[in-house]
């Protein structure tokens, strides 16, 4: 029976992979680890842009849906 490949393999050096990871223990080789392509400021900037866009859309929807039709206000404009 064939075993599934493990993502955690014990190695003595990180020179074999060329990429050191920031996790402990440092001697474990993470086969599927890839470092981030974006910097911290880029990640936070994208996060706040998405949150801001979501808040703007929800605010616009809330403002347009808040107006009730005239008949729903309880007033009868031409009541005799």
PyMOL CGO cylinders between C-alpha atoms (Angstrom):
from pymol import cmd
from pymol.cgo import CYLINDER

trace = [
    CYLINDER, 0.00, 0.00, 0.00, 1.40, 3.40, -1.00, 0.3, 1, 1, 1, 1, 1, 1,
    CYLINDER, 1.40, 3.40, -1.00, 1.61, 6.12, 1.64, 0.3, 1, 1, 1, 1, 1, 1,
    CYLINDER, 1.61, 6.12, 1.64, 0.47, 9.67, 0.98, 0.3, 1, 1, 1, 1, 1, 1,
    CYLINDER, 0.47, 9.67, 0.98, 3.35, 12.15, 0.86, 0.3, 1, 1, 1, 1, 1, 1,
    CYLINDER, 3.35, 12.15, 0.86, 3.81, 14.06, 4.07, 0.3, 1, 1, 1, 1, 1, 1,
    CYLINDER, 3.81, 14.06, 4.07, 3.92, 17.84, 4.11, 0.3, 1, 1, 1, 1, 1, 1,
    CYLINDER, 3.92, 17.84, 4.11, 6.14, 17.74, 7.18, 0.3, 1, 1, 1, 1, 1, 1,
    CYLINDER, 6.14, 17.74, 7.18, 9.55, 16.16, 6.65, 0.3, 1, 1, 1, 1, 1, 1,
    CYLINDER, 9.55, 16.16, 6.65, 12.49, 16.28, 9.02, 0.3, 1, 1, 1, 1, 1, 1,
    CYLINDER, 12.49, 16.28, 9.02, 15.64, 17.78, 7.54, 0.3, 1, 1, 1, 1, 1, 1,
    CYLINDER, 15.64, 17.78, 7.54, 18.86, 19.07, 8.98, 0.3, 1, 1, 1, 1, 1, 1,
    CYLINDER, 18.86, 19.07, 8.98, 19.23, 22.05, 6.67, 0.3, 1, 1, 1, 1, 1, 1,
    CYLINDER, 19.23, 22.05, 6.67, 16.98, 24.37, 4.72, 0.3, 1, 1, 1, 1, 1, 1,
    CYLINDER, 16.98, 24.37, 4.72, 19.52, 24.56, 1.90, 0.3, 1, 1, 1, 1, 1, 1,
    CYLINDER, 19.52, 24.56, 1.90, 17.79, 21.71, 0.08, 0.3, 1, 1, 1, 1, 1, 1,
    CYLINDER, 17.79, 21.71, 0.08, 14.61, 23.73, -0.48, 0.3, 1, 1, 1, 1, 1, 1,
    CYLINDER, 14.61, 23.73, -0.48, 16.14, 27.19, -0.64, 0.3, 1, 1, 1, 1, 1, 1,
    CYLINDER, 16.14, 27.19, -0.64, 13.17, 28.72, 1.24, 0.3, 1, 1, 1, 1, 1, 1,
    CYLINDER, 13.17, 28.72, 1.24, 13.21, 29.13, 5.00, 0.3, 1, 1, 1, 1, 1, 1,
    CYLINDER, 13.21, 29.13, 5.00, 9.82, 29.31, 6.71, 0.3, 1, 1, 1, 1, 1, 1,
    CYLINDER, 9.82, 29.31, 6.71, 8.94, 31.45, 9.75, 0.3, 1, 1, 1, 1, 1, 1,
    CYLINDER, 8.94, 31.45, 9.75, 7.43, 28.57, 11.77, 0.3, 1, 1, 1, 1, 1, 1,
    CYLINDER, 7.43, 28.57, 11.77, 8.79, 26.48, 14.64, 0.3, 1, 1, 1, 1, 1, 1,
    CYLINDER, 8.79, 26.48, 14.64, 10.56, 24.10, 14.81, 0.3, 1, 1, 1, 1, 1, 1,
    CYLINDER, 10.56, 24.10, 14.81, 12.85, 25.52, 12.16, 0.3, 1, 1, 1, 1, 1, 1,
    CYLINDER, 12.85, 25.52, 12.16, 14.31, 22.11, 11.36, 0.3, 1, 1, 1, 1, 1, 1,
    CYLINDER, 14.31, 22.11, 11.36, 11.05, 20.85, 9.79, 0.3, 1, 1, 1, 1, 1, 1,
    CYLINDER, 11.05, 20.85, 9.79, 10.83, 21.16, 6.02, 0.3, 1, 1, 1, 1, 1, 1,
    CYLINDER, 10.83, 21.16, 6.02, 7.42, 22.30, 4.80, 0.3, 1, 1, 1, 1, 1, 1,
    CYLINDER, 7.42, 22.30, 4.80, 7.18, 20.88, 1.30, 0.3, 1, 1, 1, 1, 1, 1,
    CYLINDER, 7.18, 20.88, 1.30, 4.17, 22.98, 0.25, 0.3, 1, 1, 1, 1, 1, 1,
    CYLINDER, 4.17, 22.98, 0.25, 5.34, 26.26, 1.85, 0.3, 1, 1, 1, 1, 1, 1,
    CYLINDER, 5.34, 26.26, 1.85, 5.68, 29.27, -0.42, 0.3, 1, 1, 1, 1, 1, 1,
    CYLINDER, 5.68, 29.27, -0.42, 6.45, 32.75, 0.92, 0.3, 1, 1, 1, 1, 1, 1,
    CYLINDER, 6.45, 32.75, 0.92, 4.04, 35.65, 0.36, 0.3, 1, 1, 1, 1, 1, 1,
    CYLINDER, 4.04, 35.65, 0.36, 4.34, 37.58, -2.89, 0.3, 1, 1, 1, 1, 1, 1,
    CYLINDER, 4.34, 37.58, -2.89, 2.83, 40.72, -1.33, 0.3, 1, 1, 1, 1, 1, 1,
    CYLINDER, 2.83, 40.72, -1.33, 4.23, 42.90, 1.43, 0.3, 1, 1, 1, 1, 1, 1,
    CYLINDER, 4.23, 42.90, 1.43, 2.40, 43.55, 4.69, 0.3, 1, 1, 1, 1, 1, 1,
    CYLINDER, 2.40, 43.55, 4.69, 1.25, 47.01, 3.57, 0.3, 1, 1, 1, 1, 1, 1,
    CYLINDER, 1.25, 47.01, 3.57, -0.12, 45.63, 0.29, 0.3, 1, 1, 1, 1, 1, 1,
    CYLINDER, -0.12, 45.63, 0.29, -2.09, 42.93, 2.12, 0.3, 1, 1, 1, 1, 1, 1,
    CYLINDER, -2.09, 42.93, 2.12, -3.53, 45.43, 4.63, 0.3, 1, 1, 1, 1, 1, 1,
    CYLINDER, -3.53, 45.43, 4.63, -4.28, 47.93, 1.84, 0.3, 1, 1, 1, 1, 1, 1,
    CYLINDER, -4.28, 47.93, 1.84, -6.22, 45.38, -0.18, 0.3, 1, 1, 1, 1, 1, 1,
    CYLINDER, -6.22, 45.38, -0.18, -8.10, 44.27, 2.95, 0.3, 1, 1, 1, 1, 1, 1,
    CYLINDER, -8.10, 44.27, 2.95, -9.20, 47.79, 3.85, 0.3, 1, 1, 1, 1, 1, 1,
    CYLINDER, -9.20, 47.79, 3.85, -10.11, 48.56, 0.22, 0.3, 1, 1, 1, 1, 1, 1,
    CYLINDER, -10.11, 48.56, 0.22, -12.42, 45.53, 0.12, 0.3, 1, 1, 1, 1, 1, 1,
    CYLINDER, -12.42, 45.53, 0.12, -13.95, 46.36, 3.51, 0.3, 1, 1, 1, 1, 1, 1,
    CYLINDER, -13.95, 46.36, 3.51, -14.42, 50.01, 2.49, 0.3, 1, 1, 1, 1, 1, 1,
    CYLINDER, -14.42, 50.01, 2.49, -16.08, 49.01, -0.79, 0.3, 1, 1, 1, 1, 1, 1,
    CYLINDER, -16.08, 49.01, -0.79, -18.42, 46.66, 1.08, 0.3, 1, 1, 1, 1, 1, 1,
    CYLINDER, -18.42, 46.66, 1.08, -19.35, 49.38, 3.56, 0.3, 1, 1, 1, 1, 1, 1,
    CYLINDER, -19.35, 49.38, 3.56, -19.96, 51.88, 0.75, 0.3, 1, 1, 1, 1, 1, 1,
    CYLINDER, -19.96, 51.88, 0.75, -22.21, 49.47, -1.15, 0.3, 1, 1, 1, 1, 1, 1,
    CYLINDER, -22.21, 49.47, -1.15, -24.20, 48.59, 1.99, 0.3, 1, 1, 1, 1, 1, 1,
    CYLINDER, -24.20, 48.59, 1.99, -24.56, 52.28, 2.87, 0.3, 1, 1, 1, 1, 1, 1,
    CYLINDER, -24.56, 52.28, 2.87, -25.86, 53.11, -0.63, 0.3, 1, 1, 1, 1, 1, 1,
    CYLINDER, -25.86, 53.11, -0.63, -28.30, 50.20, -0.54, 0.3, 1, 1, 1, 1, 1, 1,
    CYLINDER, -28.30, 50.20, -0.54, -29.50, 51.18, 2.94, 0.3, 1, 1, 1, 1, 1, 1,
    CYLINDER, -29.50, 51.18, 2.94, -30.05, 54.79, 1.89, 0.3, 1, 1, 1, 1, 1, 1,
    CYLINDER, -30.05, 54.79, 1.89, -31.99, 53.90, -1.24, 0.3, 1, 1, 1, 1, 1, 1,
    CYLINDER, -31.99, 53.90, -1.24, -34.14, 51.27, 0.48, 0.3, 1, 1, 1, 1, 1, 1,
    CYLINDER, -34.14, 51.27, 0.48, -34.98, 53.50, 3.44, 0.3, 1, 1, 1, 1, 1, 1,
    CYLINDER, -34.98, 53.50, 3.44, -37.46, 55.68, 1.54, 0.3, 1, 1, 1, 1, 1, 1,
    CYLINDER, -37.46, 55.68, 1.54, -40.95, 54.32, 2.06, 0.3, 1, 1, 1, 1, 1, 1,
    CYLINDER, -40.95, 54.32, 2.06, -43.70, 54.73, -0.51, 0.3, 1, 1, 1, 1, 1, 1,
    CYLINDER, -43.70, 54.73, -0.51, -46.15, 57.58, 0.12, 0.3, 1, 1, 1, 1, 1, 1,
    CYLINDER, -46.15, 57.58, 0.12, -49.04, 55.25, 0.99, 0.3, 1, 1, 1, 1, 1, 1,
    CYLINDER, -49.04, 55.25, 0.99, -46.98, 53.49, 3.65, 0.3, 1, 1, 1, 1, 1, 1,
    CYLINDER, -46.98, 53.49, 3.65, -46.52, 56.64, 5.79, 0.3, 1, 1, 1, 1, 1, 1,
    CYLINDER, -46.52, 56.64, 5.79, -50.11, 56.67, 7.09, 0.3, 1, 1, 1, 1, 1, 1,
    CYLINDER, -50.11, 56.67, 7.09, -50.99, 59.99, 5.42, 0.3, 1, 1, 1, 1, 1, 1,
    CYLINDER, -50.99, 59.99, 5.42, -53.85, 60.33, 2.99, 0.3, 1, 1, 1, 1, 1, 1,
    CYLINDER, -53.85, 60.33, 2.99, -53.02, 63.32, 0.80, 0.3, 1, 1, 1, 1, 1, 1,
    CYLINDER, -53.02, 63.32, 0.80, -56.55, 64.16, -0.44, 0.3, 1, 1, 1, 1, 1, 1,
    CYLINDER, -56.55, 64.16, -0.44, -58.70, 62.84, 2.37, 0.3, 1, 1, 1, 1, 1, 1,
    CYLINDER, -58.70, 62.84, 2.37, -62.12, 64.40, 2.57, 0.3, 1, 1, 1, 1, 1, 1,
]
cmd.load_cgo(trace, "trace")
